[in-house]
Amino acid sequence: MLNQYETVFILTPVLSEAQAKEAVQKFRSVITDGGGEIVHEEDWGLRKLAYPIQKKTTGFYHLIEFKAEGPLISKLETEYRRDERIIRFLTFKMDKYAIEYSEKKRSLKENPKEKKMED
C-alpha cells in the first residue's frame, strides 16, 4: 500500500530558469526512480520568503504530490539536504482528508463552473 505525500521545496533565487527546471527534474527523478508515482505538480514560481534564509528574501517554490513507500521519503530528504540549490523543504504524509481536499481544489481549478453551481 502506497502512502500519498506532498513535498514543497524552495530553490535559491540565483538560479536561471533552466537551472531551476533541471533541479526540479532531479527531484522528480528521485521520486520516480525510487518507485514513486507523481500525482500532481505545481510550479509556484519566484515568491517572497516569510523571512530571509541564507541572506535570501525570495526563492523558487515547487510542489509535488506523489504516492510512494515510506523509505523513499528519507532518500528524497537526504537528496534535498545534499543539494546546495535547495534552501528549504517540507514533506508530509497526506491523510484521506488532505487527499480529498487536494483533489477537490484541483477539480475546481480545472472546472471553475462547478464552483459557481455549488454557491
Secondary structure, DSSP 8 states (H G I E B T S, - for coil): --EEEEEEEEE-TTS-HHHHHHHHHHHHHHHHHTT-EEEEEEEEEEEEEEEEETTEEEEEEEEEEEEE-THHHHHHHHHHHH-TTEEEEEEEE--HHHHHHHHHHHHHHH-HHHHHHH-
